[in-house]
């Protein structure tokens, strides 16, 4: 039996369970019917089975062929001590029934994904047989994320749904949505319309490339993810990797001379000006709209690969260094991140940044996402991904 990720415990049993063309899915517990409907839709779409979802009375199995999804009211000893109890489950396939038990609906959903993995891949069969088995499982890690960079390459809404389906199938629970880059700004911000009118497109001298997501499309993707127990974490890059924003509103840069969205990869020297108050008015306005859209407690701000060349020659940035009594441009970046961190914290959000946010001092309460080998990581007492 192939289950991905490998479960904590898998016990093969004698016998088989057969699903016929009409299946009753009984659901016990608050919110379990939504998980049951997800499974019913899968069985109907993949195998053309008629699947009916019912709210079951306790111990409400009534006939062969039933699938029971039950959210237990008391902690199960077999699940309570596992790594992530809220996402743990028991799946038991017997000759007379399929039973999934969990303490939370997310655990039930994970159990459903395991059941789907045990089903045959063929799209249509007269009857579907499963080997009898008992699976006890929990994720090892609370954060199981996948990053999709739509800044450099635009992907459609239907693609996002397929992507989220693949995440759910493998029990991933965090969708890291990289929405802004030098090469493209993908999120509609109503207060700053040129971000998508201009910043979402590159290569204007020839065939342009790009696209963006309206706020209604974002809500559609968020709802689709939530149905699959996936948290969407938006990334809005700052202070670097912001060429598309600078092209849309050139005053945000130190020199004000970026007018076209970059078409080349790499690290670009033009970054947000840390010395202008207008920079922070813009960023806070953008982040307010981001916060209004995304329910996640986390907002990723990038913070990586920010060259200091422009800041070193910018009078406004040098004045900021003097006024804030900072040692150098690295401390200026730390001051920049701390200021954004205070703003996000006041909105009840937690900042995440790549490990460059350690340079010059770490903002209080920030979470570090490490993409490099850093000597500072083992010394941190703060959350690290």
C-alpha positions as CSV (number, residue, x, y, z in Angstrom):
1,X,0.0,0.0,0.0
2,X,1.4,3.4,-1.0
3,X,0.5,6.3,1.2
4,X,2.2,9.7,0.9
5,X,3.5,10.8,3.4
6,X,4.1,7.4,5.0
7,X,1.8,7.1,8.0
8,X,2.8,6.7,11.6
9,X,1.2,3.2,11.8
10,X,-0.3,1.0,9.1
11,X,-1.7,-2.4,9.9
12,X,-2.8,-4.7,7.0
13,X,-5.8,-6.8,7.7
14,X,-7.5,-9.8,6.1
15,X,-10.3,-9.3,3.7
16,X,-11.6,-6.6,1.3
17,X,-14.2,-3.9,1.3
18,X,-16.2,-3.2,-1.8
19,X,-17.9,0.1,-2.8
20,X,-20.8,-0.3,-5.0
21,X,-22.5,2.2,-7.3
22,X,-24.5,3.8,-4.4
23,X,-22.6,4.9,-1.3
24,X,-23.9,6.3,2.0
25,X,-21.5,8.7,3.8
26,X,-22.6,9.2,7.3
27,X,-21.1,12.2,9.2
28,X,-21.0,12.6,13.0
29,X,-20.0,15.9,14.6
30,X,-20.1,19.7,13.8
31,X,-18.8,20.5,10.4
32,X,-18.1,17.0,9.3
33,X,-20.8,17.1,6.6
34,X,-18.5,19.5,4.6
35,X,-15.7,16.9,4.7
36,X,-18.3,14.2,3.7
37,X,-19.4,16.3,0.7
38,X,-15.9,16.7,-0.4
39,X,-15.5,12.9,-0.5
40,X,-18.9,12.5,-2.2
41,X,-17.9,14.9,-4.9
42,X,-14.7,13.0,-5.5
43,X,-16.4,9.6,-5.7
44,X,-19.0,11.0,-8.1
45,X,-16.4,12.8,-10.3
46,X,-13.8,10.1,-10.4
47,X,-15.8,6.9,-10.3
48,X,-19.4,8.0,-11.2
49,X,-20.7,6.6,-8.0
50,X,-23.8,8.0,-6.4
51,X,-22.7,9.2,-3.0
52,X,-25.2,10.5,-0.4
53,X,-24.1,12.5,2.6
54,X,-26.2,12.2,5.8
55,X,-25.8,13.5,9.3
56,X,-25.6,10.3,11.3
57,X,-26.8,9.6,14.8
58,X,-24.1,8.3,17.1
59,X,-23.0,4.9,16.0
60,X,-25.3,5.3,13.1
61,X,-23.9,2.6,10.7
62,X,-26.9,0.8,9.2
63,X,-25.8,-1.2,6.2
64,X,-22.9,-2.6,4.3
65,X,-21.0,-0.2,2.2
66,X,-21.3,2.8,4.6
67,X,-18.4,5.3,5.1
68,X,-18.5,6.9,8.5
69,X,-16.7,10.2,9.3
70,X,-16.8,10.9,13.0
71,X,-15.4,13.7,15.0
72,X,-15.0,12.3,18.4
73,X,-16.0,14.4,21.4
74,X,-13.4,12.9,23.8
75,X,-9.6,12.8,23.0
76,X,-8.5,9.4,21.5
77,X,-5.5,8.0,23.3
78,X,-4.2,6.7,20.0
79,X,-4.1,10.3,18.5
80,X,-3.7,12.6,21.5
81,X,0.0,12.0,21.9
82,X,0.9,12.3,18.2
83,X,2.9,15.3,16.8
84,X,-0.1,17.3,15.6
85,X,-3.2,15.9,17.3
86,X,-5.6,18.4,15.6
87,X,-4.6,16.9,12.2
88,X,-4.4,13.3,13.3
89,X,-6.8,10.6,12.3
90,X,-7.6,6.9,12.4
91,X,-8.8,5.1,9.2
92,X,-10.2,1.6,9.4
93,X,-11.3,-0.3,6.4
94,X,-13.2,-3.5,7.3
95,X,-15.3,-5.8,5.2
96,X,-18.5,-4.0,6.3
97,X,-17.6,-0.4,6.6
98,X,-15.0,2.4,6.3
99,X,-14.6,4.4,9.4
100,X,-12.5,7.6,9.8
101,X,-12.1,9.1,13.3
102,X,-10.5,12.3,14.3
103,X,-10.6,15.0,17.0
104,X,-10.9,17.8,14.5
105,X,-12.3,18.2,11.0
106,X,-8.8,18.8,9.6
107,X,-7.9,15.3,10.8
108,X,-10.9,13.8,9.1
109,X,-10.0,15.6,5.9
110,X,-6.5,14.1,6.1
111,X,-8.1,10.7,6.6
112,X,-10.2,11.2,3.6
113,X,-7.0,12.0,1.6
114,X,-5.5,8.7,2.7
115,X,-8.7,6.9,1.7
116,X,-8.5,8.5,-1.7
117,X,-4.9,7.4,-2.1
118,X,-6.0,3.8,-1.3
119,X,-8.6,3.8,-4.0
120,X,-7.7,2.6,-7.5
121,X,-6.6,5.1,-10.1
122,X,-8.9,3.9,-12.8
123,X,-11.7,6.4,-13.5
124,X,-14.5,4.0,-14.0
125,X,-15.1,0.5,-12.5
126,X,-18.2,-1.5,-11.8
127,X,-17.1,-2.0,-8.2
128,X,-14.2,-0.6,-6.2
129,X,-12.4,-2.9,-3.8
130,X,-10.1,-1.9,-1.0
131,X,-7.8,-4.1,1.1
132,X,-8.8,-4.1,4.7
133,X,-6.4,-1.9,6.7
134,X,-6.0,0.3,9.8
135,X,-4.1,3.5,9.6
136,X,-3.1,5.7,12.5
137,X,-1.5,8.9,11.4
138,X,-0.5,12.5,12.2
139,X,1.8,15.0,10.4
140,X,5.3,15.3,11.8
141,X,5.3,19.1,11.3
142,X,2.6,21.7,11.9
143,X,3.8,23.8,9.0
144,X,3.9,21.8,5.7
145,X,4.2,24.5,3.0
146,X,4.6,24.9,-0.7
147,X,5.6,28.1,-2.4
148,X,4.2,29.2,-5.8
149,X,6.0,32.2,-7.4
150,X,3.5,33.9,-9.6
151,X,5.6,37.1,-9.7
152,X,8.0,35.9,-12.3
153,X,5.5,33.6,-14.0
154,X,1.7,34.1,-14.0
155,X,-0.5,31.1,-13.4
156,X,-4.3,31.0,-14.0
157,X,-7.0,30.6,-11.4
158,X,-7.8,27.0,-12.7
159,X,-4.1,26.1,-12.3
160,X,-4.2,27.3,-8.7
161,X,-7.1,25.0,-8.0
162,X,-5.2,22.0,-9.5
163,X,-2.2,23.1,-7.4
164,X,-4.3,23.2,-4.2
165,X,-5.8,19.8,-5.0
166,X,-2.3,18.4,-5.3
167,X,-1.3,20.0,-2.0
168,X,-4.4,18.5,-0.3
169,X,-3.7,15.1,-1.7
170,X,-0.3,15.1,-0.1
171,X,-1.6,16.7,3.1
172,X,0.2,20.0,2.8
173,X,-1.4,22.8,4.8
174,X,0.3,26.1,4.0
175,X,0.2,27.7,0.5
176,X,2.9,30.4,0.4
177,X,1.7,32.7,-2.4
178,X,4.6,34.8,-3.8
179,X,2.5,37.6,-5.3
180,X,5.0,40.4,-6.0
181,X,8.4,40.5,-7.7
182,X,10.7,42.7,-9.8
183,X,9.2,41.1,-12.9
184,X,5.5,41.4,-12.0
185,X,2.9,42.6,-9.5
186,X,0.0,40.1,-9.4
187,X,-2.4,41.4,-6.7
188,X,-5.1,43.9,-7.4
189,X,-4.7,46.8,-4.9
190,X,-7.6,49.2,-5.3
191,X,-5.9,52.1,-3.7
192,X,-3.0,51.8,-6.2
193,X,-4.4,50.7,-9.5
194,X,-1.2,51.2,-11.6
195,X,0.3,48.2,-9.7
196,X,-1.8,46.0,-12.0
197,X,-2.4,48.4,-14.9
198,X,1.3,48.8,-15.4
199,X,3.2,46.6,-12.9
200,X,1.6,43.3,-13.9
201,X,3.0,43.5,-17.4
202,X,6.6,43.3,-18.8
203,X,8.1,43.6,-22.2
204,X,6.0,46.4,-23.5
205,X,8.2,47.1,-26.5
206,X,7.4,43.6,-27.8
207,X,4.7,41.1,-26.9
208,X,3.9,41.9,-23.3
209,X,3.7,39.1,-20.7
210,X,1.8,39.1,-17.4
211,X,-1.5,39.1,-15.6
212,X,-2.9,39.6,-12.2
213,X,-5.6,38.4,-9.8
214,X,-8.6,40.6,-9.0
215,X,-9.7,40.7,-5.4
216,X,-12.7,38.6,-6.3
217,X,-10.4,36.0,-7.8
218,X,-8.3,36.0,-4.7
219,X,-11.4,35.4,-2.6
220,X,-12.3,32.5,-4.9
221,X,-8.8,30.9,-4.4
222,X,-8.9,31.5,-0.7
223,X,-12.3,29.8,-0.4
224,X,-11.1,26.8,-2.4
225,X,-8.0,26.5,-0.2
226,X,-10.1,26.8,3.0
227,X,-12.3,23.9,1.9
228,X,-9.1,21.9,1.8
229,X,-7.8,23.1,5.1
230,X,-5.0,25.0,3.5
231,X,-3.9,28.4,4.9
232,X,-2.8,30.9,2.3
233,X,0.1,33.0,3.3
234,X,0.7,36.0,1.0
235,X,4.2,37.4,0.3
236,X,4.5,41.1,-0.5
237,X,8.2,41.7,-1.2
238,X,10.1,44.5,0.6
239,X,12.4,46.4,0.7
240,X,13.9,44.7,-2.4
241,X,12.5,42.7,-5.3
242,X,10.1,45.5,-6.0
243,X,10.9,46.6,-9.5
244,X,7.3,46.2,-10.7
245,X,6.0,48.5,-7.9
246,X,8.8,51.1,-8.7
247,X,7.8,51.0,-12.4
248,X,4.2,51.7,-11.4
249,X,5.0,54.5,-8.9
250,X,8.6,55.7,-9.6
251,X,8.6,58.0,-6.6
252,X,8.9,55.0,-4.3
253,X,12.6,54.5,-5.4
254,X,15.6,56.5,-4.3
255,X,16.2,58.0,-7.8
256,X,12.7,57.8,-9.2
257,X,13.9,56.7,-12.6
258,X,12.5,53.1,-12.8
259,X,9.6,53.3,-15.3
260,X,9.5,49.8,-16.9
261,X,8.9,46.5,-15.3
262,X,12.3,44.6,-15.4
263,X,12.5,41.8,-17.9
264,X,15.7,40.2,-16.6
265,X,16.2,37.8,-13.7
266,X,18.7,38.5,-10.9
267,X,19.0,40.9,-8.0
268,X,18.2,44.4,-9.0
269,X,19.8,47.4,-7.2
270,X,16.6,49.6,-7.3
271,X,14.7,49.1,-4.0
272,X,12.1,50.9,-2.0
273,X,13.6,54.2,-0.6
274,X,13.9,53.9,3.2
275,X,14.2,57.6,3.7
276,X,10.9,58.8,2.3
277,X,7.7,58.7,4.4
278,X,5.7,58.2,1.1
279,X,7.3,54.8,0.9
280,X,5.7,53.7,4.1
281,X,2.4,55.4,3.3
282,X,2.3,53.2,0.2
283,X,3.3,50.0,1.9
284,X,0.9,50.4,4.7
285,X,-1.9,51.2,2.2
286,X,-1.0,48.0,0.3
287,X,-0.8,45.9,3.4
288,X,-4.1,47.1,4.7
289,X,-5.8,45.7,1.6
290,X,-3.8,42.5,1.9
291,X,-4.9,42.1,5.5
292,X,-8.5,42.7,4.6
293,X,-8.3,39.9,2.0
294,X,-6.2,37.2,3.7
295,X,-7.4,35.6,7.0
296,X,-3.9,34.1,7.7
297,X,-2.2,35.3,10.8
298,X,1.0,35.5,8.8
299,X,2.1,38.1,6.3
300,X,5.4,37.3,4.5
301,X,7.4,40.4,3.5
302,X,10.3,38.7,1.8
303,X,13.2,40.8,3.1
304,X,15.8,39.0,1.0
305,X,18.4,40.1,-1.4
306,X,18.2,43.9,-0.8
307,X,21.2,45.6,-2.3
308,X,22.3,48.7,-0.4
309,X,23.8,50.6,-3.4
310,X,20.9,53.1,-3.8
311,X,20.6,53.7,-0.1
312,X,24.3,54.6,0.2
313,X,24.0,57.4,-2.4
314,X,20.5,58.5,-1.4
315,X,20.3,61.7,0.7
316,X,17.0,60.8,2.2
317,X,18.2,57.3,3.3
318,X,21.4,58.8,4.7
319,X,19.4,61.3,6.7
320,X,17.2,58.5,8.0
321,X,20.4,56.7,9.2
322,X,21.5,59.8,11.1
323,X,18.1,60.6,12.6
324,X,17.6,57.0,13.8
325,X,21.3,56.8,15.0
326,X,21.9,53.7,12.9
327,X,25.3,52.3,12.2
328,X,25.0,51.5,8.5
329,X,22.6,50.4,5.7
330,X,22.3,47.0,7.2
331,X,20.8,48.5,10.3
332,X,18.6,50.7,8.0
333,X,17.1,47.5,6.5
334,X,16.5,46.2,10.0
335,X,14.9,49.5,11.0
336,X,12.7,49.2,7.8
337,X,11.6,45.7,8.7
338,X,10.9,46.6,12.3
339,X,8.7,49.5,11.2
340,X,6.7,47.2,9.0
341,X,6.6,44.6,11.8
342,X,5.1,47.2,14.2
343,X,2.4,48.0,11.7
344,X,1.5,44.4,11.1
345,X,1.6,43.6,14.8
346,X,-0.9,46.4,15.4
347,X,-3.2,44.7,12.9
348,X,-2.9,41.4,14.7
349,X,-0.6,39.8,12.1
350,X,2.8,38.1,12.4
351,X,5.6,39.0,10.1
352,X,7.5,36.3,8.3
353,X,10.7,37.1,6.4
354,X,13.6,35.3,4.7
355,X,16.7,34.9,6.8
356,X,18.2,38.2,5.6
357,X,15.9,39.9,8.1
358,X,18.4,38.7,10.7
359,X,21.0,41.1,9.3
360,X,21.2,44.3,11.4
361,X,19.0,42.8,14.1
362,X,15.7,40.8,14.2
363,X,12.3,42.5,14.6
364,X,10.6,41.4,17.8
365,X,8.1,38.6,17.2
366,X,9.1,38.0,13.6
367,X,9.2,34.5,12.2
368,X,12.3,33.6,10.2
369,X,12.0,31.5,7.0
370,X,15.5,30.2,6.3
371,X,16.5,29.5,2.7
372,X,20.3,29.7,3.4
373,X,22.6,28.1,5.9
374,X,22.8,30.7,8.6
375,X,25.0,30.5,11.8
376,X,22.3,32.5,13.6
377,X,19.5,30.1,13.2
378,X,20.4,27.6,15.9
379,X,20.7,30.5,18.4
380,X,17.1,31.8,17.8
381,X,14.4,31.3,20.4
382,X,11.8,32.6,17.9
383,X,9.8,30.6,15.3
384,X,12.0,29.4,12.4
385,X,10.8,27.7,9.2
